[in-house]
Amino acid sequence: METFRSYLGGSVPERIEAGRFLPYTPYPVFKIPESTEGGTYARNRFVMDTRLYDLAQDEAQDHPIRDEALEARMIGLLKDAMRRAGAPQEQYARLGLNAK
C-alpha cells in the first residue's frame, strides 16, 4: 500500500479501494482515484495528448500523425475495446474520454 500512497502523493490514500471490480477475473484489484477532488489526472503529461504514429514509416515515433478522422476512428476502437474489457467509468475519465 505504501507504493500507492506514494503514487497519490499521500493526499487521498483513504480513497484507494481493493475488491473484485472486474467481472472477468475472480481476483481483487486496486481501484485508485484518477484525480484528487477538483483536479484532473496530470501524472502523465501524454495522457491527454493524442499520439498516433505510422510505425512502418516512423519507427522512432518522431513525427505524430495529425488527422482528425483517423484520431476519431482510433478513439472509437479504443472505447469499443474498453467496453468489451469491462473498463470502469474511472478509466474513461482518466483518459479524457466520454464513455458513450
Buried (B, 14 or more C-beta within 10 A) or exposed (E): EEEEBEEBEEEBBEEBEEEEBBEEEEEEEEBBBBBBEEEEBEEEEEEEEBEEBEEEEEEEEEEEBEEEEEBEEBBEEBBEEBEEEEBBEBBBBBBEBEEE
